[in-house]
Amino acid sequence: MRKIRILIAKPGLDGHDRGALVIAQAMRDHGMEVIYTGLRQSPVQIATAAIQEDVDVVGLSSLSGAHNTLFPKVIEELEKRNAGDIPVIGGGVIPNEDIPFLLEKGIKRIFTSGSSTEEMAVYLKNLLRPEEAPVPPKRIAHIGIAVHQIKDALQFFTETIGLEVEAIEEVESEGVKIAFLKIGETRIELLEPLHDQSPIKGFLTKRGEGVHHIAFEVEDLAVRLSRLKEQGIRLINEEPKQGANDSQIAFIHPKEAHGVLVELCEQAKGSDE
């Protein structure tokens, strides 16, 4: 499969292209082929170049305030040349109140000045390579709560909340004792450290008792980890490892998830966890 080809253009009299050049380099860093047409391009020139270069998408950048006129003109010129199937996205200094008009005129997506290049790259990959888009998790498998003593915590979760204990298991490889409490399609896991070297012990020492992680059930964990690694997502575990109930698990670094420790888990065949 060929790389995604994107044409980046500056329509009209806009004489500033620093932002467009930054975006062009960022898309190259994400594995795309980028054709940059340069400054002061007319809609006709942009449409012609898009067809000649056989691009998958056109990205328009405007700082001049003429986006409501020029962006739709590019779409018109593409349609005149039987190339209306080439999606067009836009960005730059574009007021929020102008976005509905541009979307109505056929612009697929507007990226305002606060958008990240990562957001744009993910959007383009999902738009143009939907078969490679991440499959949503099947469900929230469980929420892990770090506690000093499971027996003390159970008094609240069973007697006050009314949950029932399904099982208690020790996972020596993680240095943790786990109590499983089912609620609907998910579970609460109470996590007690088995020794001072346990990661849960470190968490308790630093933060005290509380929510430790959220786990999402996924399929093909190894494949998902490989794709996350390719995307530059920081992983605590780059390969699946053994978890509770004969599951395979891996953790994503909390800095990637805004401070939340995320666990991905793949259940053993025939298991409901």
N, C-alpha and C positions, 0 to 999 in steps of 0.2 A: 504494500500500500504506500502510495506516495505521501510526502509530507503535505501538511496543510499549506496552501499558498494564499497569502494575504497581500492585497494592494493597499498601501497607505498613501492617502492623498490629501493635499491642502487646497481646497477649492477657493476661488475668488482671489481677493487682493491681500489676504492675510500674509504678512511677511515674517511671521515667527514660526519656527519649526522645531524648537528645542524639544518640546513635549512629544511631537511626532517621532523624532529621532530616538527618544528614550523608549517609546512604545515599540518602535521597530526593533531595537536591540533586545528588548525584553521578550518579544515574540520569537526572535531567533533563538534566544536562550531556552525557550520552551520547545524548540525543535521544529519551528515553522520556517518556511521560506517566505521572505519579505521582499516585496518590490515597492520602493519608495519613489514616487513620481516627482518629488520636489515641490517648490513653492508656486503659487499663482497658477493653478491648473483650472481650466474650464471644465464644466460638466461633460462636454463632448470629449475632451482629451482624456478625462478620467474613465469614462465608459469605454472608449476605444482601447485604452491601455489594459483595462480589465479583461477585455475579450482577447486581445493579442497575447497577453501573458497567461491566459487560461487560469485565472485565479479562482479560488473557492469562495472568497469573501472580499468585500471592499470596506476599508475603514477610513472614514472621513474625519478630519480634524479641523475645527474652526474656532478662532479667537476673535473674529471680526464682528460678530453679531449678525452675519448674513446667513446663518444656518437654515432659517425657515424658508429661505428662497433657494439656496444652493443645494442643500441635501435632497429635497424632492426632485430637483432638476437632474441630478445624477441618476436617480431611479428612472425618470422619464427617458433619459438617453439610453439607459440599458434596455428598457422595454422596447424602444424604437429599433434596437439592434437584435431583438429576439434573445436578449440575455437577462430578462427580468427575473430569472431564477437565481441569479447571483445575489446572495443576501448582502445588505448594506448596514453597517453599524456606524455610529457616530460618537464623537466626543469633543471635549474642549470646554470653553466657557459658555455653557448653555443653561439658561434659567430653568428651574423646575417647571414653571408654568408653560414653557414651550415644548416640553417633552411629549405630552399627549398628542399635540398636533403632529409632531414628527413621526410618532409611532403610527398615527392614523394614515400618514402619507406613505407608509411602507418601510420606514427605518426599523430594523429588527430590534435594536437595543441602543440606548444612549448611555454612555459612560461619562459621568460628570467628573469634575476636577478632584473629587474625593475618592474616586474609584482606584483600586490597585491594579497593577499589571497582572498580578496573579488571578484576580477576579476575571479579568478580560480573557486570559488564556484558558481558564477553566470553562468559561462560557463558550468560547469558540470551539473547543474540543467537544463539548457536549452537543453543540449545534451541528457541527460538521462530521463528527465521529460518534454518533449516539450509541453505537454498539460497544464503544469503549468507555461509556459513562459508568460511574460507580453504581452498582446495584444497592438500593437502600437496605439497611439491616432488616432482618425478619421481625425483630422485636427488641425491646429492652429485656435482656436476659435476667439481669439482677442489678441491685444497687448494693454496693459493699459499704458497710459501716464498721469502722475500727472501734474496738472496745477493749478495756483493760481485762475484764472478766466476762465471758459469755454468760455464766450463771447469774451474774448480777443484772446484765442487760435483758435477759429473758423475762425477768419479772415484769418489766415495762411492756415489752413487745407481745407477750402472751396474755398476761393478766389484765393489763390496761387497754391495749389495742385489740386483743383477741385473736392474734395470729397463732397458728399451730406449728410446732417444730416438726419438720419432715425428717431431718437427719442431722447428725453432727459428725464431721469428718476432719481428720488431720491430713494436711498436705505438707509432707516433710520437706519437699524441694523448695517450698516457699516459706517454710518456717511459720505456718499459720494453722490455727484450728478454726473451723468454719461451722456455724450453725445455719441451716437453711430453713427459711420461713416463707412459705408460698402465699402469694396474694394475687389472685386473678391469673394472668398469663405470665407474670414475672415473679421474682423472689427478692426477699431481703436476705442478705448474707451478713451475719455478724462475724467479725474477724478478730480473733484473739491471737497475739503473738505466742509462739512456742518457746522462744528464747530471745536473748538480747540482740542477736544478729538479724532477727526478722525485720523485713522492711516495714511491717506493721508496727513493730516496737519503735522504729525510728520516726514513723508518722506520729505516733502517740506522744513521743517525747517532744516533738517539735510543735504539734498542733493540738494535741489532746484528742479526746474522743469526737467522732463525727463522721460525716460522709467521706469515704476514702476514694471510691471510684464508681463509675457507671459502666456497665457492660452491655454491649450490643451483640446479639447473635447474628452471625453471618455465615455464608456458605463460601467454600473455597478460600479459606483463610490465607493459605500460602500465596495464592495468586493475588489476593487483595494486598497483602503486605508488600509483594514485589512491585505492584503499581504505586503504592504509597511511597515507597523508596524512590522510584523513578521520578515522582513528583517533588521530591525533596522534603517530604514530610519526615520530621524527626521521630524515630521509633526507639522505644526502650528495648523492644525485642524485634529483630529483623527476621527471625524465623519462629514458627509456632513452637510452643513448649507445652508440656503436660500441665493440665489444670485439674480442678475437682471434677468428680463424676465422669472421669475418663474423657474430659473435653480437651481440646487444643486451644490455647489462649496466646495473646500477645498484647502488649500495652503500647499506646501512643503517648509520646511525651506531653505532659500537661501544658507546656508552653505553646503547643500547636493548637490546643483546644481551650484557650483563654483561661488557663488555670485548672481545668478539669482533667483528672487522670481518666483516660478512656481505655477500657479493655474491649478487645474484639475476641469473641469466642466462637468456636465451631463445635457443636455437640457431636458426640459419638452417634453413629448410625443407629436408629431405633430408640434413641433416648429423647426424653422431653426435658432434659436437664434434671 
